[in-house]
Amino acid sequence: MPRLFTGLEIPPDIATELSLLRGGLAGARWIDVENYHLTLRFIGDIDERTANDVYSALERVRRPPLSVTLNGLSTFGGDKPRAIVAKAKAESPLVELQAEHERLLRRIGIAPEPRKFVPHVTLARLRQASAIAVADYLGARGYFPGRTFEAKRFVLFSARASTGGGPYVVEAAYPLG
């Protein structure tokens, strides 16, 4: 059974900039640069027939290329941080693309995504990193100037069943425009 999700790839120049933020935080498991992405819709572990339905459903998306702006670092997890992320602005074209993925996948029987869409690129997953250490990290390295890129396609990724972080494989690419 493949574990699938849709997303946007991060251009190499921006990925390199993000990679320079790695290190300096005990308990962080840094994501490999080649696995940086912005998840649009996590699908999960599905059978081959459903995977084929997903592939076909996503072919219906007809949208123009869109600009994506990464604008700073943050964490997920509140008082118990579990990830360091580069935030992306939730601008209308990005949110609408994600919502279309949600609608198409629900139509073919994929369960609704229970979490609110918060566009981001995960840089590290945290295990036993103290909130104070994370705050210190963000204080020292948390500046990331806004960077914008044009997404000319979205992709269907597969991942091995694990705790996350890759490796991710592009199973299909869908042009925007």
Secondary structure, DSSP 8 states (H G I E B T S, - for coil): --EEEEEEE--HHHHHHHHTT--S-TTEEE--GGG-EEEEEEEEE--HHHHHHHHHHHTT-----EEEEEEEEEEESTTS--EEEEEE---HHHHHHHHHHHHHHHHTT-----S----EEEEEEESS--HHHHHHHHHHH-----EEEEE-EEEEEEE-SSSS---EEEEEEEE--
